[in-house]
Amino acid sequence: MDNKQFGKELEKRTKNFALRILRMAAQLPPTPEGKVIRYQVIKAGTSIGANYREANRAISKADFKNKISICTKEASECMYWLEIIMEGKLLPKEKVIDLYKENDELLSIFTSALNTCRKK
């Protein structure tokens, strides 16, 4: 798989992740705490794909690096909120764990890409 094809597949993967985040967040309790966490996890989880799409259309290497850096930060933040959801027992762990694992894989991909950019 070449870089362009990989990029397109990763765009699809991050969009699917965002949609899954939306479905999971809709199940959070309608308490004040649940509403705050819903907002935060949706914001972070959907931002990953949006910023990755922008990275693929970057106008320079510096722009690409900046967008990938944002993807990394948003993926890390999303992971935090997923941990809060599981550890705070806002949803059963079984409803969140697959998203958590996918988030971890995405974070690893973006961290690796960012490290590659830094070496150049």
GUKOLVO-378358 format. One record per residue (C-alpha): residue number from 1; x, y, z; residue in three letters. Coordinates in steps of 0.001 Angstrom, whole numbers. Layout:
BEGIN
+-----+---------+---------+---------+-----+
|   k |       x |       y |       z |   r |
+-----+---------+---------+---------+-----+
| NUM |       X |       Y |       Z | ALA |
...
+-----+---------+---------+---------+-----+
***
This chain:
BEGIN
+-----+---------+---------+---------+-----+
|   k |       x |       y |       z |   r |
+-----+---------+---------+---------+-----+
|   1 |       0 |       0 |       0 | MET |
|   2 |    1506 |    3325 |   -1033 | ASP |
|   3 |    1378 |    6491 |    1099 | ASN |
|   4 |   -1550 |    8007 |    -805 | LYS |
|   5 |   -3662 |    4870 |    -439 | GLN |
|   6 |   -2669 |    4580 |    3230 | PHE |
|   7 |   -3728 |    8206 |    3749 | GLY |
|   8 |   -7142 |    7603 |    2193 | LYS |
|   9 |   -7679 |    4466 |    4287 | GLU |
|  10 |   -6673 |    6335 |    7440 | LEU |
|  11 |   -9142 |    9105 |    6559 | GLU |
|  12 |  -11898 |    6484 |    6370 | LYS |
|  13 |  -10737 |    4914 |    9612 | ARG |
|  14 |  -10711 |    8214 |   11513 | THR |
|  15 |  -14147 |    9130 |   10146 | LYS |
|  16 |  -15512 |    5748 |   11252 | ASN |
|  17 |  -13925 |    6338 |   14660 | PHE |
|  18 |  -15702 |    9711 |   14909 | ALA |
|  19 |  -19043 |    8119 |   14061 | LEU |
|  20 |  -18490 |    5423 |   16665 | ARG |
|  21 |  -17616 |    8094 |   19250 | ILE |
|  22 |  -20900 |    9874 |   18467 | LEU |
|  23 |  -22910 |    6669 |   18943 | ARG |
|  24 |  -21129 |    5838 |   22200 | MET |
|  25 |  -21485 |    9390 |   23547 | ALA |
|  26 |  -25233 |    9325 |   22890 | ALA |
|  27 |  -25446 |    6552 |   25491 | GLN |
|  28 |  -23854 |    8612 |   28275 | LEU |
|  29 |  -26200 |    9527 |   31124 | PRO |
|  30 |  -28018 |   12881 |   30860 | PRO |
|  31 |  -26525 |   14070 |   34177 | THR |
|  32 |  -24522 |   17316 |   34347 | PRO |
|  33 |  -21307 |   15261 |   34474 | GLU |
|  34 |  -22413 |   13058 |   31606 | GLY |
|  35 |  -23210 |   16092 |   29457 | LYS |
|  36 |  -19777 |   17652 |   30060 | VAL |
|  37 |  -17975 |   14415 |   29266 | ILE |
|  38 |  -20191 |   13821 |   26213 | ARG |
|  39 |  -19212 |   17236 |   24846 | TYR |
|  40 |  -15508 |   16703 |   25551 | GLN |
|  41 |  -15244 |   13189 |   24102 | VAL |
|  42 |  -17203 |   14190 |   20994 | ILE |
|  43 |  -15041 |   17262 |   20498 | LYS |
|  44 |  -11775 |   15339 |   20805 | ALA |
|  45 |  -12917 |   12176 |   19018 | GLY |
|  46 |  -14278 |   13942 |   15947 | THR |
|  47 |  -11380 |   16390 |   15752 | SER |
|  48 |   -8897 |   13588 |   15057 | ILE |
|  49 |  -10319 |   12787 |   11626 | GLY |
|  50 |  -11007 |   16409 |   10717 | ALA |
|  51 |   -7412 |   17383 |   11418 | ASN |
|  52 |   -6049 |   14329 |    9642 | TYR |
|  53 |   -8066 |   15231 |    6555 | ARG |
|  54 |   -6587 |   18735 |    6735 | GLU |
|  55 |   -3097 |   17246 |    7112 | ALA |
|  56 |   -3561 |   15300 |    3886 | ASN |
|  57 |   -4305 |   18570 |    2136 | ARG |
|  58 |   -1506 |   20529 |    3811 | ALA |
|  59 |     155 |   23289 |    1829 | ILE |
|  60 |    3621 |   22609 |    3244 | SER |
|  61 |    5585 |   20115 |    5316 | LYS |
|  62 |    5312 |   22470 |    8292 | ALA |
|  63 |    1530 |   22625 |    7861 | ASP |
|  64 |    1384 |   18812 |    7671 | PHE |
|  65 |    3495 |   18491 |   10817 | LYS |
|  66 |    1273 |   20981 |   12657 | ASN |
|  67 |   -1929 |   19122 |   11727 | LYS |
|  68 |    -447 |   15734 |   12675 | ILE |
|  69 |     602 |   17266 |   15987 | SER |
|  70 |   -3013 |   18322 |   16571 | ILE |
|  71 |   -4200 |   14794 |   15688 | CYS |
|  72 |   -1834 |   13410 |   18312 | THR |
|  73 |   -3039 |   15839 |   20971 | LYS |
|  74 |   -6711 |   15218 |   20212 | GLU |
|  75 |   -6230 |   11434 |   20221 | ALA |
|  76 |   -4483 |   11683 |   23585 | SER |
|  77 |   -7311 |   13826 |   24976 | GLU |
|  78 |   -9948 |   11460 |   23610 | CYS |
|  79 |   -8173 |    8561 |   25270 | MET |
|  80 |   -8336 |   10438 |   28574 | TYR |
|  81 |  -12100 |   10932 |   28283 | TRP |
|  82 |  -12624 |    7280 |   27371 | LEU |
|  83 |  -10665 |    6343 |   30502 | GLU |
|  84 |  -12879 |    8657 |   32582 | ILE |
|  85 |  -15988 |    7044 |   31092 | ILE |
|  86 |  -14741 |    3547 |   31926 | MET |
|  87 |  -13190 |    4274 |   35332 | GLU |
|  88 |  -16113 |    6479 |   36357 | GLY |
|  89 |  -18464 |    3672 |   35312 | LYS |
|  90 |  -20521 |    6056 |   33177 | LEU |
|  91 |  -20901 |    3192 |   30687 | LEU |
|  92 |  -20035 |    -496 |   30973 | PRO |
|  93 |  -16437 |   -1121 |   29987 | LYS |
|  94 |  -17602 |   -3482 |   27219 | GLU |
|  95 |  -19255 |    -531 |   25428 | LYS |
|  96 |  -16053 |    1515 |   25452 | VAL |
|  97 |  -13066 |    -851 |   25307 | ILE |
|  98 |  -13051 |   -1364 |   21515 | ASP |
|  99 |  -13108 |    2395 |   20976 | LEU |
| 100 |  -10301 |    2740 |   23500 | TYR |
| 101 |   -8190 |     182 |   21622 | LYS |
| 102 |   -8856 |    1889 |   18278 | GLU |
| 103 |   -7969 |    5246 |   19846 | ASN |
| 104 |   -4709 |    3751 |   21116 | ASP |
| 105 |   -3848 |    2483 |   17623 | GLU |
| 106 |   -4648 |    5852 |   16045 | LEU |
| 107 |   -2545 |    7619 |   18660 | LEU |
| 108 |     360 |    5290 |   17868 | SER |
| 109 |      45 |    5985 |   14132 | ILE |
| 110 |      -8 |    9757 |   14601 | PHE |
| 111 |    2822 |    9687 |   17157 | THR |
| 112 |    4937 |    7681 |   14727 | SER |
| 113 |    4120 |   10090 |   11883 | ALA |
| 114 |    4998 |   13067 |   14065 | LEU |
| 115 |    8295 |   11484 |   15116 | ASN |
| 116 |    9112 |   10843 |   11445 | THR |
| 117 |    8391 |   14514 |   10660 | CYS |
| 118 |   10705 |   15625 |   13483 | ARG |
| 119 |   13583 |   13530 |   12151 | LYS |
| 120 |   13475 |   15246 |    8764 | LYS |
+-----+---------+---------+---------+-----+
***
